[in-house]
Amino acid sequence: MNIMFVSLGCDKNLVDSEMMLGLLAKKGYDFTDNEEEADVIVVNTCCFIGDAKEESVNTLLEMAEYRKNGRCRALIVTGCLAERYRQEVLDEIPEVDAVLGTASYDSIVEAVDQALSGQHMLRCEDTSRLVLPAAKRILTTGGHYAYLKIAEGCDKHCTYCIIPHLRGPYRSVPMERLVKEAEELAEQGVKELILVAQETTLYGVDLYGEKSLHKLLQKLCQIHGIRWIRIQYCYPEEIYPELVETIKEEPKVCHYLDLPIQHASNRILKRMGRRTTKEDLKEIIQWLRREIPDICLRTTLISGFPGETQEDHEELMDFVDEMEFDRLGVFAYSAEEDTPAASMENQIPEDLKQERRNEIMELQQEIAFEKAEEMVGKELWCMVEGKIADEYAYVARTYRDAPGVDGYLFIQTMEELMSGDFVKVHVTGAEEYDLIGEIADEFAE
């Protein structure tokens, strides 16, 4: 019995997919990546913004054709779209056999079994429930890096965001569970752990009464085989001294932080329900760079938020120009139903949102290219991602590059390298967002 998975959306969703794969493997199911060979198709959906919702719906309609006309005997929908539009999915796409919400994905085996026996299932449990599946994950990231989801949900309630409604309140995964999971990942050959959550910086507050991300990092750093630990999704206002100290002191923790700031106009930040001002953000960024001079800072912004004036946009451009983020992404604002921002006055026309987004990205491109040029002549440890076909060259990532969102370093060498190898590279050139280099010496791990 072959099961095919389609995992859409963020890396946190991918962890849920890997958990479901583990539960199904434990039950004895086999897997395929070919729709035509699948007896069961599972689509783990996203609906964070309009584009993600559209991709999820289109994927479901595409897979429904295999359910209707092909070998497929069951179509199962999980994730955020399933949570948000549970009944609509069943009503509008009759080929769907089961719908599992975000806090119900550990029922995947039961859903598959029931669907194959001709029964429908709709299960969307209370989103304050923390799902802790009793099975080892099946990695889909290639084996040398893995995402470790340290918490679920969010309590921030930014006015543009639907996540608290879909994923429930903030709840941390117990530390001993995370350490055990990380040890299992290391045993499978994982060398880089990427810590993810809706917000990582608040880890432990609900369980231990205080921010405990630094304590978790210290425990994870003791695991044999783990070489890098990368932290994503740190809300700037929650970064605290013990965390910064741990990033400085623990050699396995990458000098890399992802800080989603969203805007820099105080008026817009307030409308967004954010907890920082432009002055706060500037202070936090300067503090991080003072404490960790080689830190790589990534951020995300929203262009065209309701009520954003040309002056607000220019203020954001000036801030980006001044702060010179190493990595930056911009989303055009997407009005999500059931969020306060969707009913705000002065919604911005779509073409203007995109125009402002493009202006910010053009500015950031200049900054990024300059940052890349500054790396020429430096020596950096890199993790090999794979070989380029028919060339004596490999694709690698430095500590400054998270997989899937940042750049690469291309290594030119006659040596035989394997995915997951660590090598020290002398950077010889920069090509837009990417770097070019050669092995600095014969030392490789």
C-alpha positions in Angstrom: 0.0 0.0 0.0 1.7 3.2 -1.2 1.2 6.6 0.4 2.3 9.8 -1.2 2.8 13.0 0.8 2.6 16.6 -0.5 3.9 19.0 2.2 3.1 22.7 1.5 4.0 25.9 3.4 6.5 26.4 6.2 9.2 24.2 7.8 7.0 23.8 10.8 4.4 22.2 8.6 7.2 20.0 7.2 8.0 18.7 10.7 4.3 17.7 11.1 4.5 15.8 7.7 7.7 14.0 8.8 5.9 13.0 12.1 2.9 11.7 10.1 5.3 9.7 7.8 6.9 8.2 10.9 3.5 7.1 12.3 2.5 5.5 9.0 5.9 3.8 8.6 5.5 2.3 12.1 2.2 0.9 10.9 3.9 -0.7 7.9 2.8 1.5 5.1 5.2 2.2 2.1 5.7 5.5 0.4 6.0 6.9 -3.1 6.6 10.2 -4.7 4.7 9.3 -7.9 1.0 10.3 -7.9 0.2 7.5 -10.4 1.5 4.8 -8.0 -0.2 6.2 -4.9 -3.0 4.3 -3.2 -3.3 7.2 -0.7 -2.4 10.8 -1.2 -2.0 13.1 1.8 -1.8 16.9 1.3 -0.5 18.9 4.3 -1.8 22.3 3.5 -1.0 26.0 4.3 -3.2 29.1 4.2 -1.0 31.7 5.9 -1.4 34.2 3.1 -3.5 34.3 -0.1 -0.8 32.8 -2.3 -0.4 29.9 0.1 -4.1 29.3 0.2 -4.3 29.3 -3.6 -1.4 26.8 -3.9 -3.1 24.5 -1.4 -6.4 24.6 -3.2 -4.8 24.1 -6.6 -2.8 21.1 -5.3 -5.9 19.6 -3.8 -7.8 19.9 -7.0 -4.9 18.4 -8.9 -4.7 15.4 -6.5 -8.5 15.0 -6.6 -8.2 14.0 -10.2 -6.0 11.0 -9.2 -8.6 10.1 -6.6 -11.3 10.3 -9.2 -9.6 8.7 -12.2 -6.5 7.0 -11.0 -5.2 4.2 -8.7 -5.6 6.5 -5.6 -8.3 5.2 -3.2 -8.1 7.9 -0.5 -7.3 11.6 -0.4 -6.6 13.1 3.0 -6.2 16.8 3.8 -4.2 18.0 6.9 -2.7 21.3 8.1 -3.8 24.9 8.3 -6.3 24.9 5.3 -7.9 21.8 6.8 -8.2 23.5 10.2 -9.6 26.7 8.8 -12.0 25.5 6.0 -12.7 21.9 7.3 -16.4 21.7 6.1 -15.8 23.7 2.9 -13.1 21.3 1.9 -15.4 18.3 2.3 -18.3 20.1 0.6 -16.4 21.6 -2.3 -14.0 18.7 -3.1 -16.1 15.5 -2.8 -13.0 13.4 -3.6 -11.6 14.2 -0.1 -12.0 11.3 2.3 -10.6 12.7 5.5 -9.8 16.1 7.0 -7.4 16.5 10.0 -6.8 19.8 11.7 -3.5 21.1 13.0 -3.9 19.5 16.5 -5.2 16.2 15.1 -2.4 15.0 12.7 -1.5 12.2 15.0 -4.7 10.5 13.9 -3.3 10.0 10.4 -3.1 6.2 10.6 -6.7 6.0 11.7 -7.7 8.4 8.9 -5.9 6.3 6.3 -7.4 3.0 7.6 -10.9 4.5 7.7 -10.6 6.1 4.3 -9.5 2.8 2.7 -12.5 1.0 4.3 -14.8 3.6 2.7 -15.5 5.8 5.7 -15.1 9.6 5.9 -13.4 11.3 8.8 -13.4 14.9 10.0 -11.3 15.5 13.1 -10.3 19.0 14.3 -9.4 18.8 18.0 -8.9 21.7 20.4 -6.0 23.7 19.1 -4.7 24.1 22.6 -3.7 20.4 22.5 0.0 19.7 22.0 0.6 16.8 19.7 3.5 14.6 20.7 3.5 11.6 18.3 4.9 8.3 19.5 7.0 7.5 16.5 10.4 8.5 15.0 10.2 11.1 12.2 11.1 10.2 8.6 13.3 12.9 7.3 12.6 14.6 4.0 15.4 17.1 4.1 18.2 14.9 2.8 19.5 13.7 6.1 22.3 16.1 7.1 20.0 18.8 8.5 16.6 18.8 10.2 14.1 21.1 11.6 13.4 20.8 15.4 10.0 22.3 16.2 10.3 23.5 19.8 6.9 25.0 20.3 3.5 25.2 18.8 1.0 28.1 18.5 1.3 31.8 19.3 -0.1 34.3 21.8 1.0 37.5 20.0 -2.2 38.2 18.0 -0.7 40.5 15.4 -3.6 42.1 13.6 -2.7 40.6 10.2 -2.1 37.1 11.3 -4.4 34.1 11.4 -1.9 31.7 13.1 -3.2 31.9 16.7 -6.6 30.9 15.4 -5.3 28.0 13.4 -2.5 26.8 15.7 -3.8 27.7 19.1 -2.0 29.3 22.1 1.8 29.1 22.6 2.9 25.8 24.1 6.4 24.6 24.4 7.5 21.0 23.8 9.1 19.6 27.0 12.9 19.9 26.9 13.6 16.2 27.6 11.4 15.3 24.6 13.3 17.7 22.3 16.7 16.4 23.5 15.6 12.9 22.8 14.3 13.8 19.4 17.6 15.6 18.6 19.6 12.6 19.7 17.6 10.4 17.4 18.2 12.8 14.6 21.9 12.9 15.3 21.9 9.1 15.2 20.4 9.3 11.7 23.3 11.4 10.5 21.8 14.9 11.1 24.6 17.5 11.7 22.6 20.7 11.7 19.5 21.4 13.8 17.3 24.3 12.8 15.1 25.4 15.7 11.7 26.5 14.6 8.4 27.6 16.2 5.9 30.5 15.5 8.3 32.2 18.0 11.4 30.5 19.4 12.5 33.2 21.9 9.6 32.5 24.3 10.4 28.9 24.6 9.8 27.5 28.0 7.8 30.4 29.5 4.6 28.3 29.7 6.4 25.1 31.1 9.2 26.5 33.3 8.0 30.0 34.2 10.8 31.7 32.4 12.5 32.0 28.9 14.5 28.8 28.6 15.8 28.8 25.0 19.4 29.3 26.2 19.0 26.2 28.5 17.7 24.1 25.6 20.6 25.3 23.4 23.1 24.3 26.1 21.6 20.7 26.3 21.5 20.4 22.5 25.1 21.5 22.2 26.1 18.4 24.2 24.7 16.0 21.6 27.5 14.1 19.8 27.3 14.5 16.0 25.5 17.8 16.0 27.8 20.4 14.5 25.5 23.5 13.9 22.4 24.8 15.7 20.5 27.5 13.9 17.7 29.6 15.5 14.8 30.9 13.4 11.8 33.1 14.2 13.1 35.2 17.1 10.7 38.1 17.9 13.1 41.0 18.6 11.4 42.2 21.8 11.8 38.8 23.4 15.6 38.4 22.8 17.3 38.4 26.2 20.8 38.6 27.6 21.3 34.9 28.5 20.3 33.9 25.0 22.8 36.3 23.4 25.5 35.0 25.9 24.8 31.4 24.9 25.0 32.2 21.2 28.4 33.9 21.9 29.8 31.1 24.1 28.5 27.9 22.5 30.6 27.1 19.4 27.9 24.9 17.9 25.3 27.7 17.8 25.5 29.6 14.5 25.9 33.3 14.7 22.7 33.7 12.8 19.3 35.1 13.9 16.1 35.4 12.0 14.2 38.5 13.4 10.8 39.1 11.8 10.3 42.9 12.3 7.6 43.5 9.6 7.9 47.3 9.5 9.8 50.3 10.8 7.1 53.0 10.9 5.9 53.3 14.5 2.4 54.1 13.2 2.2 51.0 11.1 3.9 48.8 13.8 1.1 49.9 16.2 -1.6 49.1 13.7 0.0 45.7 13.2 -0.2 45.0 16.9 3.6 44.6 17.1 5.4 45.1 20.5 8.3 47.1 19.2 9.0 50.7 18.0 11.6 51.7 15.4 13.8 52.9 18.1 13.5 49.5 20.0 14.4 47.7 16.8 17.5 49.9 16.1 18.7 49.4 19.7 18.2 45.6 19.6 20.0 45.2 16.2 22.9 47.4 17.4 23.2 45.4 20.7 23.3 42.1 18.7 26.0 43.4 16.4 28.0 44.8 19.3 27.9 41.6 21.2 28.4 39.2 18.2 30.2 41.2 15.5 30.0 38.5 12.9 26.3 37.8 13.4 24.2 37.3 10.3 20.7 38.9 10.7 17.7 37.9 8.5 14.4 39.7 8.7 11.0 39.7 7.0 8.8 42.7 6.1 5.2 43.4 5.0 4.6 46.0 2.3 1.3 47.7 1.7 -0.3 47.2 5.1 -3.7 48.9 5.4 -3.1 52.7 5.9 0.5 52.6 4.9 1.3 56.0 3.3 4.1 56.8 1.0 5.9 58.4 4.0 5.6 55.2 5.9 7.0 53.2 3.0 9.9 55.7 2.6 10.6 55.4 6.4 10.8 51.6 6.0 13.2 52.0 3.0 15.4 54.4 5.0 15.5 51.9 7.9 16.5 49.0 5.6 19.2 51.2 4.0 20.5 52.1 7.5 20.4 48.7 9.1 21.8 46.8 6.2 20.3 43.4 7.0 22.3 40.5 5.7 19.2 38.7 4.5 15.7 40.1 4.0 12.4 39.0 2.5 9.3 41.0 1.8 5.6 39.9 1.6 3.0 42.1 0.0 0.2 42.4 2.6 -2.5 39.7 2.2 -5.9 40.4 3.8 -6.9 37.3 5.8 -10.5 36.9 6.8 -11.1 36.9 10.5 -8.1 39.1 11.2 -8.6 42.7 12.5 -6.4 44.1 9.6 -8.7 42.7 7.0 -11.5 45.1 8.0 -9.2 48.2 8.5 -9.9 51.2 6.4 -7.5 52.4 3.7 -6.6 49.0 2.2 -3.8 49.5 -0.3 -4.3 48.5 -4.0 -2.6 45.3 -5.0 -0.4 46.9 -7.7 0.9 49.5 -5.2 1.7 46.8 -2.6 3.7 44.9 -5.2 5.4 48.1 -6.4 6.5 48.9 -2.8 7.6 45.3 -2.2 9.7 45.5 -5.4 11.3 48.7 -4.3 12.4 47.3 -1.0 13.8 44.1 -2.7 15.8 46.2 -5.2 17.3 48.2 -2.3 18.1 45.0 -0.4 19.6 43.4 -3.5 22.2 46.1 -3.6 22.9 45.6 0.1 23.1 41.8 -0.2 25.5 42.0 -3.2 27.8 44.3 -1.2 27.6 42.0 1.8 28.6 39.1 -0.5 31.6 41.0 -1.8 32.8 41.7 1.7 33.1 38.0 2.3 35.7 37.6 -0.4 39.1 36.7 1.1 37.6 35.2 4.2 37.7 31.6 5.4 34.5 29.9 6.4 33.3 26.5 7.5 30.7 25.1 5.1 28.4 22.2 5.0 28.3 20.4 1.7 24.8 20.1 0.2 25.6 18.1 -3.0 27.6 17.8 -6.2 26.9 19.8 -9.3 26.4 17.2 -12.1 29.3 16.9 -14.6 31.4 19.5 -12.9 34.2 19.5 -10.3 32.1 21.6 -8.0 29.9 21.3 -5.0 27.1 23.3 -3.5 27.5 24.2 0.2 26.1 26.5 2.9 27.9 28.7 5.4 26.7 29.5 8.9 25.1 32.6 7.2 22.8 30.5 5.0 19.6 28.7 6.2 18.5 26.1 3.7 15.8 27.1 1.2 15.8 30.8 2.0 19.4 32.1 1.8 22.3 31.8 -0.7 24.9 29.1 -1.4 28.7 28.8 -1.6 30.0 27.0 -4.6 33.2 25.0 -4.0 35.5 24.3 -6.9 37.6 21.2 -6.1 38.8 17.9 -7.5 38.4 16.3 -4.1 35.6 13.8 -3.5 33.1 15.3 -1.0 29.9 14.0 0.4 26.6 15.7 1.4 26.9 16.7 5.0 30.7 17.0 5.0 32.1 20.1 6.7 35.0 21.8 4.9 36.9 25.0 5.4 36.6 27.2 2.4 38.6 30.2 1.2 36.1 32.6 -0.5 37.4 33.7 -3.8 34.5 35.4 -5.4 30.9 36.6 -5.1 28.1 36.1 -7.6 25.0 38.2 -6.6 23.6 36.4 -3.5 26.1 33.5 -3.7 29.7 33.0 -2.9 32.5 31.0 -4.8 35.4 29.4 -3.0 38.0 26.7 -2.8 39.0 24.4 0.0 41.3 26.3 2.3 43.5 23.4 3.2 43.3 19.6 3.3 41.4 19.7 6.5 37.9 18.5 6.1 35.4 16.8 8.4 
